[in-house]
Structure formats: C-alpha cells, structure tokens
C-alpha cells in the first residue's frame, strides 16, 4: 500500500496519441484544480487561468 494520496501517471498504452508540450507564456495567476502524485520524476497539474484550462507538466 502506498502513502500517496494523488493518482499516479499510467504507462503509455499502444495506440495512444503523443502530446506536444509548449511553454506557458503567462501563468502568473493560475489555479490548480487537479494533479497527479509528485513522488514521480514527471507529474502533471490541471490548471485554469484567464478563462483557459491547460495541463502543466512538471519535470
């Protein structure tokens, strides 16, 4: 049993589409709505800012 409370990123599955990642230009006022567990080397946050939503990848 893990002590982690957030979900972990799953391994890529056959047939999944690859995502191109871009730098966020202005993310001064971002609200994080959901996230994956930060115990891994790469984790993700679902963010909202200025009427837009995006996924932030943290390496």
C-alpha positions in Angstrom: 0.0 0.0 0.0 1.3 3.4 -1.0 1.3 6.5 1.2 0.5 8.7 -1.8 -2.9 10.4 -1.9 -2.9 11.5 -5.6 -3.2 9.3 -8.6 0.0 8.2 -10.5 0.6 8.7 -14.2 -0.1 5.5 -16.0 2.3 3.9 -18.5 1.7 4.7 -22.2 -0.6 2.3 -23.9 -0.5 1.1 -27.5 -2.4 3.4 -29.8 -2.3 6.5 -27.6 -1.7 9.8 -29.2 1.5 11.7 -28.4 1.1 15.2 -26.9 3.3 18.1 -27.9 4.2 20.3 -24.9 4.6 24.1 -25.1 5.9 26.6 -22.6 3.3 28.6 -20.8 3.8 32.3 -21.7 1.9 33.9 -18.8 0.9 31.8 -15.9 1.1 34.4 -13.1 -2.4 33.7 -11.7 -3.0 30.0 -12.1 -5.4 27.9 -10.1 -4.5 24.2 -9.9 -7.7 22.0 -10.0 -6.2 18.5 -10.1 -2.8 16.9 -10.1 -1.0 13.6 -10.2 1.3 12.4 -7.5 4.5 14.4 -7.3 6.5 11.4 -6.0 7.5 10.6 -9.6 10.1 12.4 -11.7 7.3 13.8 -14.0 3.9 14.8 -12.8 1.0 16.9 -14.1 -1.4 19.6 -13.0 -4.7 20.6 -14.4 -4.7 24.4 -14.3 -7.1 27.2 -15.1 -6.1 30.8 -15.8 -7.8 33.7 -17.5 -10.7 31.6 -18.8 -8.4 28.9 -20.2 -7.5 25.5 -19.0 -4.3 23.6 -19.6 -2.2 20.8 -18.3 1.1 21.7 -16.8 3.9 19.1 -17.0 6.5 19.3 -14.2 9.8 17.6 -14.8 
